[in-house]
Amino acid sequence: MQVDAEQRKWLEKIGIPLAIALVLVAIAFFVLSDRLEGLRQDLRTEAGKNAEALAALEKAQKGELATLRQGVEAKAEELEAADTALAAQLELTTQQTNQTFESVASTMEALEAKRSSELTALKDQVSGLSLEAGDFSGIVDELIPKVVSIKSQGSLASGAIFRQDGFIVTNYHVIEGKTDISITLSNKKQYKAEIIGFNQDNDLAVLKVERTGLRFFEFGNSDNVKVGEKVLALGNPLGLDFTVTQGIVSAKNRKISGLPGEFIQTDVPINPGNSGGPLVNKAGELIGINTLKVKDQESLGFAIPSNFARSNAEEIIRKWEAKEAQG
């Protein structure tokens, strides 16, 4: 390569400054490189410090979180224990409340029973006083709902309810040959009656109405009836519903020609329509079924004794129930 004089002069002219410049650039590069390495070292140091700080922070946070979790768990256990204690207290309070209610209810029942007993005793005393004075008014109101008026194809008679489920005892002769029979209660309600059965020889029959909860007579022991004892007859004489008449027992074990069994004789006024009605003692017990009176004679009435009537009625019902069971 050929360099002319001018180029040589130019090169000589710029050579020294260029060399100086290159030296300065090299120095600057080395200085900058050193500073960059310093900065890198500083950054590495700072990064290490930050990492240590972050690790410490994470460790502290984990510790605080564990502490917080332990606190929450402890609080939950505390709340659960409190809830269990509250439930137990509530159960105890409920039991105590129930016991209190039961105690109050028991006390009220006892008071009601006592009041009822005292009221019954008072009624008995009033009835006793009335009966001692020869007055049956204290028991008549209780007796009348137990009596029925029987109507069968134009004829009138009476009957006595002896079971709450609608069984009625009466005379056979009042329903003999009848098919359409109805009864009337003291509240004026009427019901169709079914003939359950009868004993023609003993002049007894049992009817039934489809009713329950009826007030009924308890059978007294006719063997204990005393001559001279005051008695009542209740019935439907001459269609006069629920008439009550009073008299005494005139004789016991009276036999009547042509009729089986024995009768209680009374001087109680009875008339057509009284047949089948109850004869009642001062205790309100059924002691006989009024059956007949001597025609054209006063104060000569006769009743089938209750023991005989009861055994006949129960036998009639047993036979009817057996037949019903067979379908």
URFEN-V270748 format. One record per residue. N is the residue number from 1. RES is the residue in one small letter. PSI is psi in whole degrees, -180 to 180 (none if undefined). OMEGA is omega in whole degrees, -180 to 180 (none if undefined). Layout:
n/res/psi/omega
N/RES/PSI/OMEGA
N/RES/PSI/OMEGA
This chain:
n/res/psi/omega
1/m/132/-177
2/q/130/178
3/v/124/-179
4/d/-179/-175
5/a/-39/-178
6/e/-44/180
7/q/-37/-179
8/r/-40/180
9/k/-40/-179
10/w/-43/-179
11/l/-40/179
12/e/-33/-177
13/k/-41/-175
14/i/-5/-173
15/g/-49/-177
16/i/-49/178
17/p/-36/-178
18/l/-40/180
19/a/-41/178
20/i/-43/-179
21/a/-44/-179
22/l/-40/178
23/v/-43/-179
24/l/-39/179
25/v/-42/-179
26/a/-43/179
27/i/-44/-178
28/a/-39/-178
29/f/-43/-179
30/f/-37/178
31/v/-46/-179
32/l/-41/179
33/s/-41/180
34/d/-43/-180
35/r/-40/177
36/l/-42/179
37/e/-36/177
38/g/-43/180
39/l/-41/179
40/r/-44/180
41/q/-42/179
42/d/-42/-180
43/l/-40/179
44/r/-42/180
45/t/-46/-179
46/e/-39/179
47/a/-41/178
48/g/-44/179
49/k/-44/-179
50/n/-40/179
51/a/-43/178
52/e/-41/179
53/a/-42/180
54/l/-42/179
55/a/-42/179
56/a/-41/179
57/l/-44/180
58/e/-41/179
59/k/-43/179
60/a/-42/179
61/q/-42/178
62/k/-40/178
63/g/-45/179
64/e/-39/180
65/l/-43/178
66/a/-43/179
67/t/-43/180
68/l/-43/179
69/r/-44/179
70/q/-40/179
71/g/-43/180
72/v/-44/180
73/e/-42/179
74/a/-41/179
75/k/-40/179
76/a/-44/178
77/e/-39/179
78/e/-43/179
79/l/-40/180
80/e/-42/178
81/a/-41/179
82/a/-40/179
83/d/-42/177
84/t/-44/179
85/a/-40/179
86/l/-42/179
87/a/-42/179
88/a/-42/179
89/q/-41/179
90/l/-43/178
91/e/-44/179
92/l/-44/179
93/t/-41/178
94/t/-45/179
95/q/-43/179
96/q/-39/179
97/t/-45/179
98/n/-42/178
99/q/-38/178
100/t/-45/178
101/f/-45/-180
102/e/-40/179
103/s/-43/179
104/v/-44/180
105/a/-43/179
106/s/-41/178
107/t/-42/179
108/m/-41/178
109/e/-42/179
110/a/-43/179
111/l/-41/179
112/e/-43/179
113/a/-42/179
114/k/-43/180
115/r/-42/179
116/s/-42/179
117/s/-44/180
118/e/-38/179
119/l/-42/178
120/t/-44/179
121/a/-40/179
122/l/-42/177
123/k/-42/179
124/d/-40/179
125/q/-43/179
126/v/-45/179
127/s/-41/179
128/g/-42/178
129/l/-40/180
130/s/-43/-178
131/l/-38/177
132/e/-30/178
133/a/6/-179
134/g/23/-176
135/d/121/-180
136/f/6/-172
137/s/-24/-178
138/g/-19/-178
139/i/-12/-175
140/v/-42/-178
141/d/-28/178
142/e/-24/-176
143/l/-40/-172
144/i/-40/179
145/p/-11/-179
146/k/-2/-179
147/v/146/176
148/v/151/172
149/s/127/-177
150/i/129/176
151/k/129/-179
152/s/102/175
153/q/50/174
154/g/-17/180
155/s/155/-178
156/l/142/178
157/a/-172/-177
158/s/167/177
159/g/166/-179
160/a/126/175
161/i/127/-179
162/f/3/171
163/r/147/-176
164/q/-19/-177
165/d/27/167
166/g/14/178
167/f/135/-174
168/i/133/176
169/v/142/180
170/t/-175/176
171/n/148/177
172/y/-39/-173
173/h/-18/-179
174/v/-17/180
175/i/5/-177
176/e/125/178
177/g/6/-178
178/k/146/178
179/t/-29/-178
180/d/96/-175
181/i/137/176
182/s/155/177
183/i/153/177
184/t/129/176
185/l/171/-179
186/s/-20/177
187/n/11/176
188/k/5/177
189/k/138/-178
190/q/147/-180
191/y/147/172
192/k/141/-179
193/a/141/178
194/e/138/175
195/i/112/180
196/i/-40/-180
197/g/176/-179
198/f/164/171
199/n/99/-173
200/q/-42/-177
201/d/-37/-178
202/n/4/177
203/d/44/179
204/l/144/177
205/a/155/177
206/v/129/176
207/l/164/176
208/k/137/173
209/v/152/-179
210/e/74/178
211/r/150/172
212/t/167/179
213/g/19/180
214/l/148/173
215/r/141/-172
216/f/159/178
217/f/141/166
218/e/137/177
219/f/129/171
220/g/170/178
221/n/106/-176
222/s/-18/177
223/d/-22/-178
224/n/0/179
225/v/138/-180
226/k/142/175
227/v/133/-176
228/g/-11/179
229/e/138/179
230/k/138/-178
231/v/164/177
232/l/147/169
233/a/132/179
234/l/139/-180
235/g/-153/-170
236/n/57/-177
237/p/127/177
238/l/29/178
239/g/5/178
240/l/93/-171
241/d/139/169
242/f/46/175
243/t/143/180
244/v/128/175
245/t/155/-173
246/q/148/175
247/g/-158/179
248/i/165/172
249/v/120/-178
250/s/-32/180
251/a/161/176
252/k/162/175
253/n/38/-178
254/r/129/177
255/k/142/179
256/i/131/-177
257/s/130/177
258/g/-4/-179
259/l/139/-180
260/p/158/174
261/g/-175/180
262/e/158/-174
263/f/158/169
264/i/124/178
265/q/135/179
266/t/163/173
267/d/17/180
268/v/130/178
269/p/118/174
270/i/153/-175
271/n/170/176
272/p/129/-175
273/g/-22/175
274/n/-18/-176
275/s/133/180
276/g/-6/-179
277/g/165/-175
278/p/144/166
279/l/126/-167
280/v/141/176
281/n/-177/-175
282/k/-16/177
283/a/1/-179
284/g/12/-179
285/e/148/177
286/l/114/-179
287/i/-4/179
288/g/162/174
289/i/113/-180
290/n/128/-170
291/t/-44/-177
292/l/166/171
293/k/158/178
294/v/126/-177
295/k/138/177
296/d/16/177
297/q/146/179
298/e/151/173
299/s/31/175
300/l/83/179
301/g/155/-177
302/f/141/-179
303/a/142/174
304/i/126/-179
305/p/146/-175
306/s/-37/-179
307/n/-42/179
308/f/-43/-180
309/a/-41/-179
310/r/-48/-179
311/s/-38/177
312/n/-45/-178
313/a/-42/-180
314/e/-37/178
315/e/-40/178
316/i/-43/-179
317/i/-41/179
318/r/-44/179
319/k/-40/-180
320/w/-44/-179
321/e/-38/177
322/a/-41/179
323/k/-42/179
324/e/-37/-179
325/a/-32/179
326/q/-14/179
327/g/none/none
